[in-house]
């Protein structure tokens, strides 16, 4: 019983580590996309302001 629990604990730790790595990757990608979107919106806003001036 203790061996099975140890094996399950090890598997759980591995799955959690993999999930954390994937979450970190997604978070980093999202941050890059947010910056791109903010830059795009700022550029479009400036263009609209310049066109109306």
C-alpha positions in Angstrom: 0.0 0.0 0.0 2.8 2.4 0.9 4.6 1.6 -2.4 1.4 2.4 -4.4 0.9 5.7 -2.6 4.6 6.6 -3.2 4.1 5.8 -6.9 1.0 7.9 -7.1 2.6 10.8 -5.3 5.5 10.6 -7.8 3.2 10.5 -10.8 1.1 13.4 -9.3 4.3 15.5 -8.9 5.3 14.8 -12.5 1.9 15.8 -13.9 1.8 18.9 -11.8 5.3 19.9 -12.9 4.3 19.4 -16.5 1.2 21.5 -16.0 3.1 24.3 -14.4 5.6 24.4 -17.3 2.8 24.5 -19.8 1.0 27.3 -17.8 4.2 29.3 -17.6 4.6 28.9 -21.4 1.1 30.0 -22.0 1.5 33.0 -19.6 4.6 34.1 -21.4 3.0 33.9 -24.8 -0.1 35.8 -23.5 2.1 38.6 -22.2 3.8 38.9 -25.6 0.4 39.0 -27.3 -0.9 41.6 -24.8 2.1 43.8 -25.6 1.5 43.4 -29.4 -2.2 44.3 -29.0 -1.5 47.3 -26.8 1.1 48.6 -29.4 -1.4 48.0 -32.2 -4.2 49.8 -30.4 -1.9 52.8 -29.5 -0.8 53.0 -33.1 -4.4 52.9 -34.4 -5.5 55.4 -31.9 -2.7 57.8 -32.9 -3.6 57.3 -36.6 -7.3 58.2 -35.9 -6.3 61.3 -33.9 -3.9 62.4 -36.6 -6.5 61.8 -39.4 -9.1 63.9 -37.5 -6.7 66.8 -36.9 
